[in-house]
């Protein structure tokens, strides 16, 4: 959860329109700084599932991508999509933010362009501009899922564009982390709020207008949303913090990662 020094932080209700407007604006403004801060860790044509640093080439959660029609939602600058394209997938990257899409297109145009260029579409993940059953695989690495007010609708939309038997894999903040402060040190090891409190996390400006919103769901909520969308839950991966990674990322850190999970990866197929 990124906190600006000027933000008013609270837990309050935030609907779909307010959430989308706030997050679109936030990522538009932060796209360049986010890339500058995390670009080295993420790579320009690599596929990192989360702050722990585990890569798709290690976990193999998407399966063989050769010739597969692949969609990335909440793709940011499309680093993961470039990796997918290099692995033989026919991929499209999408993001809500025009700033993030621009960052991705700038990477495509670089003289030393990392990996194959990928096509982008700016769109909301709860209203994808694609036909039914047109993708073999859909994925997102920390994109979209916690940044929409209605994640159940998002999952239904993913199921709509997936072919029967297709695969959807998404990583997101582990629900357990919501009970702890967003602190990578000792202060982040003590429960300070209820795991069951689903009230959104909201940053707002001096006028009270939301500038960033994140939504919490419990592990059970996530499972129920997957099933209700017509998807089959194949696996839930809770990656352990690898000893090779000594880098903190916001509230994620080797200290906390050695004690409890910071990321949950849900592996699903279309029924």
N, C-alpha and C positions, 0 to 999 in steps of 0.2 A: 504494500500500500504506500504509494509515494505521497509524502507530505510536504507541501510548499510551506516556507516560513511565514507566508502571508495567509495561509488557508485557515478557515474555521472548520474544525473537524468535529463530526458528530455521528451518532447512529440515529437515523430517522428514515421514514418511508420515502421512496423515490420511485415514481412510475416509469413506464416505458419511454415516453417522450423526453422526460427530464434526464433520464439515464443516458439515452442515445445522444442527446444534444451536448450534455456535459462531456461524455467520453470522446465524442467526435472532436470537439473543440480542444480538449486536453491533449489528445494524441496528435492533432494537427500542429499544436504549438510545440510539443515536446519531441517530435519525430527526429529532428536533427541532433538534439542533445542526447536522446536515448541511444541513437546509433553511435555517437561519439563515445558514450560511456560504456556501452555493452557490446559494441561491434566486434572487438577483438575476441571476447569470450564466445560470442555466437558464431563468428566466422561469417563470410559473405556468401558461401555456398555450402554451408554445413547444416546439420539437422540436430539441434540440441533440444531435448525434451523438457528441460527445466534447470533451475539454478544449481542442482547437484552436478550437472555437466555430463549426464549420460546421453549418448548419441544413438540415433536410429541404427547406425551401422553396428552398434554393439547389442542393442536390444532386439532389433528385428521385429518390431510390433506390427509393421504394415505389410510384411510378407514381400513376395516377389512383385516388383513394380513394373517389370518389363512390359511395355505395350498397354499398361493400365491407364484408364482415364481417371485423373486424380484432381481433387479440389482441395485447396487449403482455405480455411476461413480464419479471419483474424490473423492474417499472415504477416503483418508488419511490412518489412522491406523484402520479404520473400526469400529469406536465406534458406529456409527449409525446402521451399519449392525448387530452388536451384539444385539442391542436392537430389531431390526426387527426379528432376529432369535428367541429371547426369546418370541416375540409376536406371533410366529408360522409361520413366513415366511421362505421359502426356498431361501436363499439369497446368492448372490455372490458379493463380493466387488472388485472394480477395481480402479487402479490409474496409472497415467503416470510414477510416480516416484518409482524406485526400493527401495529408502530409506524409503519411506512411506510404501510400501508393507512389507519391512523387519520389520518396527516398528509394523505393524499389526500382522505379523507372530510371532514376539517375545511375543506380548500380548497373542496370542493363546497358546503359549508354557509355559507361566508362571504357576508355581505351584498353585497360587491362581487366575487362569485364570478367568477374569471377564465375565460372561455370556457364552453362547455357542461359541465355536470356529467357525470361518467363513472361507470359501475358498476365496483365492485372485487370481486375474489375473492382471499382469502388462500390460497395453495397453493404447493406445491413444483413448480418447473418440470420436474422429471423425472417428475411424476405429475399431469398436468393433468386437471381434472374436466370434460372436454368430450368430446363424441362425435367419432367419426372424420369427417374431411373437412368440418368445420363452419365453417372459416374460409377466407377468400380470401387473407388476409395475416396473417403473424405477424412481430413485430419485437421487438428489445430494443436499447437504447442503453446499453451498459456494464452491463447487468443479467444476472444468472443464470449466463451461460456460464462465467466464471472462478471462480464461487463454488460450483460443484458438483464433487464428486469424479469423477463419470462424465458428462463432457460428451457422449460418444457416445450415451448413453442419452437425454440431453436432446434431441439432434438427432433421434433416432428418434421421440421423443414429439411434437416439433414437426411432423415429417413425417406422423405419424398424424392430427393434428387439421387439417392442411391439405388442401384439395381438390386434385385433380390440376390442375397448372398454376398453383397458388397460389404466393405469393412469401414467402420468409423472408429477412429482412435483420437482421444483428446486428453491432454494433460491440463491440470488446473491446481490451484492451491489446495493442499490437503485440508479437508474440512476441520480436522482436529486443531489446526493452527489458529483457527478463529477464536479459540478460548484463551489464547496467549497474546501478550503485547507484541507489537511488530518490532522486536528488539533482538539483534543478533547475539547479544551478550547475556550475562547472568539474569538481567532483568526480564529476558524473554523466556525464562524457564518456569515462571509461576503463573498459574491460571488466574485471570482477572475478570473474566466474563463468562457467561453461560455458552456452552457449545450449542445449545438449542435456540439461542437468540438469533433469529434470521433477519433482524433489522439491518438494512443496508448500511454500509460505511460510506459516508458522504463528506467530501471536502467542498467548501463553499467560499465565495468571495465575501467582501464586506457588506454586500447587499443581501446576503443569504442565498444567492443563486448558485446552484450546484456547479462545480467545475470538474469534479471527478466522482464517480460512483462505482462501488463494487458490491456485488450481491453474494450472500452466503447461503449455502445449502448444506445440510448434513449428509453424511455418507448414504444414509437410507433414502433421503430425498433424491440424490443423484441416481440411485439404483431404480427407484420407482419411476423417475422421468424417462430413463432409458427404456424400461419395459413398456411404459405407456405409449411411447413413440413407435412401438412395433419393432424395436431392436432387441437383439439377444446379447446379454452381457457375457462375454467370454472370459474376461480376466480383469482384475484390478491390481495394478502394479504400484507398489509403494517403494520407490527406489531408495536404497540406503545411500548415505553420503560417502563417496569414494575418498580414500585417503589421499589420492593424487590432487584433489581439489581443496586448496586452503583459502579460497577466495570467498568472502561474504558478499551476498547480493541482497541489499535491503535487510529484511528480517531473516533471510536464509543464511546459515553459517555452518561451518564444521562443528561447532559446539552443539548447536541445537539439532543439526542433522544426525549427530551420533546418538541422540536420545529419542527422537520421535520424527515421524515422516513430515516433510514439508511439501511434498508433491504427491498427487494421486493421478495415475494414468488409467483411463477406462478404455478397454478394448471391446468393441461391439461389432456385431454383424447384423445385416438387414435380414429379417425373417422372410 
